Amino acid sequence: MQIDILTLFPRMFEGPLGESIIGKAREKDLLTINVHNFRDYSDNKHHTVDDYPYGGGAGMLLKVQPIFDNLKAIEAENPGQKKRVILLDPAGKPFDQKLAEEFAKEEQLVFICGHYEGYDERIRDLVTDEVSLGDYVLTGGELGAMVMIDATVRLLPEVLGNDTSAQTDSYSTGLLEHPQYTRPADFNGQKVPEVLLNGNHKLIEAWRLKESLRRTYTRRPDLLENFPLTKEMQKMLAEIQAETDAANEAQQS
């Protein structure tokens, strides 16, 4: 995969995108990342990339020309290659695991990191996606782009040491991940559930599924609203609801 990033602050990406899983993916040539300072594409002698909005208003807007020319230069490097051009924008579609999975299937991603008050509306005509990290405003799109890149790159084949890790992550299955434990089996009286120690893989998988449902039910019940529950899951969920009600009643008594 190739990722291109348009930003006014390229040094923000120097450290984070060279470390951990992303750094290893680049070392293995599974990933190429190019960071572009779109100020370099400004067509005026002062290299300005923003201007006052027509009609008045607070703040400055990013101009369309530097973004257009930077995208044109990227296209010239790989003419005809399919690209997802992503505009980081608080008004965009919320980023989630499903979108990360979509991005991971692409040959090339281009992230446009905004700054200032907003964008010249004509920039939106240059992109395929407008995406938001969440319902809050950052000073720029750089941190949001890093998060989206990290969530996407870890889904690429051969990037993780164990490809099933990504498949069983929270949100990938539609449920939150079950509790997990490692040695020691007893830490200050806190013991690992016995079912995980008995070697019965069928019982272990059933326990993990039920605990995944339990965690989702108690922490993110909204995820269950449209989740396709099997008959086994429905039975487990009924047990969880009864157990939760009983525990709440015991606390109140």
Secondary structure, 3 states (H helix, E strand, C coil): CEEEEEECCHHHHCCHHHCHHHHHHHHCCCCEEEEEEHHHHCCCCCCCCEECCCCCCCCCEECHHHHHHHHHHHHHHCCCCCEEEEEEEEEEEECCHHHHHHHHCCCEEEEECCCCCEECHHHHHHCCEEEECCCCCCCCCHHHHHHHHHHHHCCCCCCCCCCHHHHCCCCCCCCCCCCCCCCCCEECCEECCHHHHCCCHHHHHHHHHHHHHHHHHHHCHHHHCCCCCCHHHHHHHHHHHHHHHHHHHHHHC
